[in-house]
Amino acid sequence: MSLPRTRNRALASALAGCAALLLGAFASPAGALSVRLESTGSGLRIGLVGQAPARCLPAVARVTVDGDDVGVMLHAPATGCARGTIAYALHVDPSMSGTPLSAGRTYRVSVFSDATDLPGLVAFRVLDTSASSAGAPQPENGFWWSEAALETGPASRSTGISLEAQGDQLAVSLFGFGDDGSPVWYFGSARRKGRIAVVPLLELRNGDPLFSPTGSRPSAIEGLRLELDFLSPSRARAWLVRSDDRRDIAVRALALSRSSFSNADGAEWSGRWILVGDDEATLRQFEFGAPTRRDAGALHYVAADGASLDCRSAPLASAPDFCTLSLGASAVADFDQVGLDRLDGRDGNGARVQLLRVRR
C-alpha cells in the first residue's frame, strides 16, 4: 500500500532535518581546543589552536611520549587576565622530549591544562602519521562489538556499533545505555582518512513512534564523538569522547571487533575463497572445510587440494589477527589484515594479495 503524499513529504522533511543536524555536528564546539598533525622540514609536530583570556595565553610546559601516547601539559597565568578572549596557536615538537613522532603510526594525544578555570584534560585526539592511505585497512560493514584487550581490559557487554562504509565515507550507529540504565542511540558520519576516522555523534531523542502517522523532526543532543583506529577489516581501537562547549572532559577506550553471528568455534573462515593479486596468474580458488584447533589461539583449515590456512589470535582477542596460506610445506601468502569476508596481505615476493570470500 502506498503512503499518502503528505506522509511522504513529512518523512522527507524529517530526514532533511536529521541531515542538517548531522552536518552541524561536524563543527568543533565554540572555544574547544583543536589538535592537528603538522609536517615540517625536520619532522612531525602537533599543532594546537584555541582561545584563551587576553594576557593569559597558555604555553607548553611539558611534553611526554610513552609508546603511542603523547601527553601535553599547558600552563597559563593564574592572574592578570583581561576580559574577552583571543585566538592562539601553539606548535608542540615531541622531539624536544627526546622521542620524535615516527611516520606510519597512530598516536593518542591528550592535552592537559593547569589553568584555574580548566584544570585537567582539555583535548583528546587520535593522529595518524602515515604519509598516504595506501595499504590502510578497509573496514567491513556490519555489527562491531566490544571485546577484551590488553589496553582496554574486559569487554563492555552492553556497547557496540553498526558500521556502513561506502568508499572512504563511514556512517556509524553507537548503541549502549545511559547513566540511568536506559538505552541510548547515537548516530554520526565522517570521512575515513587512512587508518583513522573522527565521527561526531548525535543522540537522537523525541522521535516518532514506529506506528506514528506523522513525520516530525527528532531532537538531537551533541557532546560525544567516536575516534576510530582500524587495525584490520574487522578489528579497531576506539575512543568515546565526551565534550562540553569548551573542552573534552572524559575519554573511554574500547576494543571493537566484527564477529560472526554463528559463534561456531572458528567456522567463520570455512567455505569458498579466491586468492587475488596484481598478477592474474595468482587467481586461485580454495574450499576450506571445518577447522581444527591446534591450541587456544590457533586455527587450522585444510582444502581438498592440499592448501591450508592457519590463523592465530592475539592474547584476549576474540578473532584471529594473522593468517598464513600454504600449499604443502610452502607458504603462499601472509595476511596481517583479517576480516570475516576479506584477508589482505602479501605473497612471498612482497606483492599485495587478497583472499576474498565467495558467497554462494
Secondary structure as GFF3:
##gff-version 3
##sequence-region A 1 360
A	DSSP	alpha_helix	5	24	.	.	.	ID=ss1
A	DSSP	beta_strand	34	40	.	.	.	ID=ss2
A	DSSP	beta_strand	43	53	.	.	.	ID=ss3
A	DSSP	beta_strand	59	66	.	.	.	ID=ss4
A	DSSP	beta_strand	69	75	.	.	.	ID=ss5
A	DSSP	beta_strand	85	92	.	.	.	ID=ss6
A	DSSP	three_ten_helix	94	97	.	.	.	ID=ss7
A	DSSP	beta_strand	106	115	.	.	.	ID=ss8
A	DSSP	beta_strand	118	128	.	.	.	ID=ss9
A	DSSP	beta_strand	142	146	.	.	.	ID=ss10
A	DSSP	beta_strand	160	166	.	.	.	ID=ss11
A	DSSP	beta_strand	169	177	.	.	.	ID=ss12
A	DSSP	beta_strand	183	191	.	.	.	ID=ss13
A	DSSP	beta_strand	196	205	.	.	.	ID=ss14
A	DSSP	beta_strand	219	232	.	.	.	ID=ss15
A	DSSP	beta_strand	235	243	.	.	.	ID=ss16
A	DSSP	beta_strand	248	258	.	.	.	ID=ss17
A	DSSP	three_ten_helix	267	269	.	.	.	ID=ss18
A	DSSP	beta_strand	271	277	.	.	.	ID=ss19
A	DSSP	three_ten_helix	280	282	.	.	.	ID=ss20
A	DSSP	beta_strand	284	288	.	.	.	ID=ss21
A	DSSP	beta_strand	292	295	.	.	.	ID=ss22
A	DSSP	beta_strand	298	302	.	.	.	ID=ss23
A	DSSP	beta_strand	307	312	.	.	.	ID=ss24
A	DSSP	beta_strand	322	327	.	.	.	ID=ss25
A	DSSP	beta_strand	330	338	.	.	.	ID=ss26
A	DSSP	beta_strand	342	347	.	.	.	ID=ss27
A	DSSP	beta_strand	352	357	.	.	.	ID=ss28
###
